[in-house]
Structure formats: structure tokens, C-alpha cells
């Protein structure tokens, strides 16, 4: 049985994420892997297809940095604040490069991950009726139920080259535990060909937590210890959400020069976690 390697974030990203990969960075409000995304920016890994149910500021930064060719998603915005201005600029103006879109519903995206994790070619659901989304993507079709004759939506499985998540703990064998507000991290990890997990800390033994999810070492390729690696989102039991960051991000992201300066000063020339959004 293969065990996950515990290694530096720089080395894990360099080894697991390559130009042209399809990369899922999942986490819903909580446990969003910002530190890993910033390492991708520092290493200049490009031509990426990014997958995420709720692309927010983490993908605004990657898109604005010019590393993204395509986005597969179901909702995009700066939570509680407004639009993602680097995302909008790429779609509307092709800056810094054109961005291809594959849009789905939340249910469709979740089912695509489940199909990928189950090693099935597609998933079936009741959805998309009355929507024009199926006319704008080749990853949605229909199937007829062989038992009832009902026509149902079918969505193609998602199997990212790499899934990246943040979690609270790993043990020395590379088993990972996350708890609190979780989304589709488990399914995204099981669907991927390679998995990178950043964690708050290494512990001798994982203590069972109410509602906790344990990902066994054999589904993970690398674990990197990055305390605060979810900032400005949070890790339950370790940090709180930096709401001021999300508010400060809006004027920075609205302006190309301000964004470029912020990325250069706070990501490309730093090796630690994200600084305050208003930092200069």
C-alpha cells in the first residue's frame, strides 16, 4: 500500500501539479487551500483547467495571474461582497487571457465528483429542466431510465489530474482528518489521479471528531504542513474567517494595476501564508 509523503509545499506542488493539468481546489467557505494556490502562482504553473463548485477569491487570484485556460464551476463570486473582478475581466475582455467556461448547477457539479470518485463515466440526476445551461456545454446530456422511461439529466464524471484541499490534521503515516463545514473534499479527492493536502499540523494519532472525515494515506500523494494555509478562509478549531480580507479584496481586484501589484508583493515575493488584503 502506498503511503502519502510528508514534504514541503514547494516540492509537493512542483511534483504533483504540471502545466496543462486539470486541478480542483475544493473547500466551502472553510478549509480553502489558499497557500497551495499561491505556491502555484509562484511557480508559474500555467494553462490550467480549474474545477471548483464555488470559485471565489482563490480562483480570482489564479485567473488574474494569467495561469488559467478554462474554468469548470457552478457559482462564482466574492462571498458576501460581490463579483470576482479578475474573473469578469477575463470573460468580458480576455485579460490577461481569454477564459473558457463550463458552467453547471451545484447539484450537477457534486454529482460529477461523485461519478468520478465512483469510477463511473457519468452521473444521473433530476436537474437542468428549464435551464439553457445544457445548450452551452458538452458535459450535460440526457438518459432514459430503463425501468420507468423517465428522461433524466446525465453529467460527465469529473476526474481531475490533481485535487488540492486543506485540512486540520494529518498523522505521521499521512492519514488526514478534516471536520467542521465540509463540502465535496472527500469526493474531489477520491475522483482525482493525484491528491495534495495541506494541513494545520501533524499529530501522533488522529482523534475521532463529530462529523469528521478521514482520508486514508493510500488516497493521498503528499501532505504539506502549512499552518494558516486556508487564510483568508478558516480552519475550524484553528482560525477564524478574515472577513476584512474579502471586503478589502474588492477594490484591489477591480483595478488591473492594483491587482498586479498586490500579487507581486503578497504572493510572488512571499513564501508564507496570505497577507492582509490591504497590505502594500
C-alpha positions in Angstrom: 0.0 0.0 0.0 1.4 3.4 -1.0 1.6 6.0 1.8 1.5 9.7 1.4 4.8 11.6 1.5 5.1 14.4 4.1 7.0 17.1 2.2 7.4 20.9 1.8 4.6 22.7 -0.1 7.1 23.9 -2.7 8.2 20.4 -3.5 4.7 18.9 -3.4 3.3 21.5 -5.9 6.3 21.1 -8.2 6.0 17.3 -8.2 2.2 17.0 -8.5 0.9 19.9 -10.5 2.0 20.5 -14.1 1.3 22.9 -16.9 -2.0 21.9 -18.6 -3.4 20.0 -15.7 -7.0 19.9 -14.6 -6.9 21.0 -10.9 -9.6 21.0 -8.3 -9.1 23.2 -5.2 -12.1 22.5 -3.0 -13.4 23.7 0.3 -16.7 25.5 1.0 -16.2 28.8 3.0 -14.0 26.7 5.2 -10.6 25.0 4.6 -10.0 26.6 1.2 -6.4 25.8 0.2 -5.1 29.4 -0.5 -1.4 28.6 0.4 -1.3 25.9 -2.2 -2.8 28.2 -4.8 -0.2 30.9 -4.0 2.6 28.3 -4.5 1.1 27.5 -7.9 1.3 31.2 -8.7 4.9 31.5 -7.5 5.9 28.5 -9.7 4.1 29.9 -12.7 2.3 26.7 -13.5 0.0 27.6 -16.4 -2.6 26.6 -18.9 -4.7 25.1 -16.1 -8.2 23.9 -16.2 -9.6 24.8 -12.7 -12.5 23.0 -11.2 -14.4 24.2 -8.2 -18.1 24.3 -7.1 -17.8 27.8 -5.8 -14.8 29.7 -7.3 -14.2 32.7 -5.1 -11.2 34.8 -4.3 -8.7 31.9 -4.6 -9.6 31.4 -8.3 -9.9 35.2 -8.9 -6.2 35.3 -8.0 -5.2 32.4 -10.2 -7.2 33.7 -13.1 -5.8 37.2 -12.7 -2.3 35.8 -12.6 -2.8 34.5 -16.2 -2.5 30.8 -15.3 -6.0 29.6 -16.2 -7.2 28.4 -19.6 -10.6 27.0 -18.5 -13.0 27.1 -15.5 -15.4 24.4 -14.6 -17.8 25.6 -11.9 -21.3 26.2 -10.6 -21.2 29.6 -9.0 -18.6 32.4 -8.8 -18.3 35.4 -6.5 -16.7 37.1 -3.6 -18.9 35.7 -0.8 -20.8 38.5 1.0 -19.2 41.2 -1.1 -19.9 40.9 -4.9 -18.3 40.0 -8.1 -14.9 38.4 -8.9 -13.4 41.2 -11.0 -10.4 39.3 -12.3 -12.8 36.5 -13.4 -15.1 39.1 -15.0 -12.3 40.8 -16.8 -11.1 37.5 -18.3 -14.5 36.6 -19.5 -15.6 40.0 -20.8 -12.2 41.4 -22.0 -9.9 38.4 -22.3 -7.4 39.9 -19.8 -4.9 38.7 -19.0 -6.0 35.8 -21.3 -9.4 34.5 -22.6 -11.2 32.1 -20.2 -13.2 29.2 -21.4 -16.2 28.3 -19.2 -18.0 25.0 -18.4 -20.9 26.0 -16.1 -23.1 23.7 -14.1 -25.5 23.7 -11.2 -24.3 22.9 -7.7 -26.1 19.5 -7.9 -24.6 18.8 -11.3 -21.0 19.5 -10.0 -21.5 17.4 -6.9 -22.8 14.5 -8.9 -19.9 14.9 -11.4 -17.4 14.5 -8.5 -19.4 11.5 -7.1 -19.3 9.8 -10.5 -15.5 10.4 -10.7 -15.0 9.1 -7.2 -17.1 6.0 -8.1 -15.1 5.4 -11.3 -18.3 5.7 -13.3 -18.4 7.6 -16.6 -21.4 9.8 -15.7 -24.0 10.6 -13.0 -27.7 10.8 -13.3 -29.9 13.4 -11.6 -33.2 15.3 -11.9 -32.0 18.8 -12.9 -31.4 21.4 -15.5 -35.0 21.4 -16.6 -36.0 24.9 -17.9 -32.3 25.9 -18.0 -30.2 26.8 -21.0 -27.0 25.5 -19.4 -27.2 22.2 -21.3 -27.0 24.1 -24.6 -23.7 25.6 -23.6 -21.7 22.6 -22.6 -21.0 19.1 -23.9 -20.7 17.7 -20.4 -24.5 17.5 -19.9 -26.8 15.1 -21.7 -29.9 13.1 -21.1 -30.6 9.4 -20.5 -33.9 7.5 -20.3 -34.4 5.4 -17.2 -34.7 1.7 -18.3 -37.2 1.0 -15.5 -39.6 3.9 -15.6 -39.0 5.6 -19.0 -38.3 8.9 -17.3 -35.9 11.2 -19.0 -33.1 12.4 -16.7 -30.1 14.6 -16.8 -26.7 13.0 -17.2 -23.5 14.7 -16.3 -20.0 13.6 -17.3 -17.7 12.4 -14.5 -15.0 14.7 -13.1 -11.6 13.1 -12.7 -9.1 16.0 -12.0 -5.4 15.4 -12.6 -4.9 16.8 -9.2 -7.2 17.7 -6.2 -5.8 20.1 -3.6 -7.5 20.5 -0.2 -6.7 21.9 3.2 -7.4 20.0 6.4 -6.8 20.3 10.1 -4.6 17.3 10.8 -2.6 14.5 9.5 -0.7 11.8 11.3 2.8 10.7 10.5 1.5 7.9 8.2 -0.2 10.5 6.0 -3.8 9.9 7.1 -5.7 13.1 7.1 -8.7 14.3 9.1 -10.9 17.3 8.4 -14.0 18.4 10.3 -16.4 21.3 10.6 -18.1 22.8 7.5 -17.1 20.4 4.7 -18.1 20.3 1.1 -17.1 17.9 -1.6 -13.5 17.5 -0.5 -13.8 13.7 0.0 -15.4 13.2 -3.4 -12.9 15.5 -5.1 -10.0 13.7 -3.6 -11.3 10.2 -4.4 -12.0 11.3 -8.0 -8.5 12.7 -8.7 -5.4 11.0 -10.1 -3.2 12.8 -7.6 -4.0 14.4 -4.3 -2.2 17.1 -2.3 -3.4 18.0 1.2 -2.1 21.0 3.2 -2.7 20.7 7.0 -2.5 22.8 10.1 -0.4 20.3 12.0 0.9 16.7 12.2 -0.3 14.7 15.2 0.7 11.4 16.6 -2.8 10.0 16.4 -6.0 11.2 14.8 -8.7 11.7 17.4 -12.2 11.0 16.0 -14.2 14.2 15.7 -18.0 14.5 15.4 -18.8 14.7 11.7 -15.1 14.3 10.9 -13.9 12.9 7.6 -10.7 10.7 7.4 -8.9 10.4 4.1 -6.6 7.3 4.3 -3.0 7.7 3.4 -3.4 5.5 0.3 -5.6 8.0 -1.5 -3.2 10.9 -0.8 0.1 11.6 -2.6 1.6 14.3 -0.5 0.9 16.1 2.8 2.4 19.6 3.5 2.3 21.2 6.9 1.1 24.8 6.3 -0.4 26.4 9.5 -2.8 29.1 8.4 -2.8 27.7 4.9 -6.6 28.3 4.5 -6.3 32.1 5.2 -8.4 34.2 4.5 -10.9 31.4 4.9 -10.6 29.4 8.1 -9.9 26.0 9.7 -12.4 25.1 12.4 -10.6 24.9 15.7 -7.5 26.7 14.4 -8.6 30.0 12.9 -11.5 32.3 12.1 -12.6 33.7 8.8 -10.9 37.0 7.8 -14.0 38.9 6.7 -12.0 42.1 6.3 -9.8 40.5 3.7 -12.8 39.7 1.5 -14.0 43.3 1.8 -10.6 44.7 1.0 -10.2 42.4 -1.9 -13.0 44.1 -3.9 -11.2 47.4 -4.7 -7.9 45.6 -5.3 -9.4 43.2 -7.8 -11.3 45.9 -9.7 -8.1 47.5 -10.9 -5.6 45.6 -13.1 -2.6 47.6 -11.8 -3.7 47.3 -8.1 -4.2 43.5 -8.6 -0.9 43.0 -10.3 0.9 45.0 -7.6 -0.8 43.0 -4.8 0.0 39.6 -6.3 3.7 40.7 -6.8 4.1 42.0 -3.2 1.9 39.5 -1.3 2.3 36.2 -3.3 5.2 36.1 -5.7 7.7 37.6 -3.4 6.5 35.8 -0.2 6.7 32.2 0.9 4.3 32.4 3.9 0.6 32.5 4.1 -1.6 35.2 2.6 -1.1 38.7 4.0 -3.9 41.1 4.7 -5.6 42.1 1.5 -4.8 45.8 2.0 -1.1 45.2 2.5 1.3 47.1 0.4 
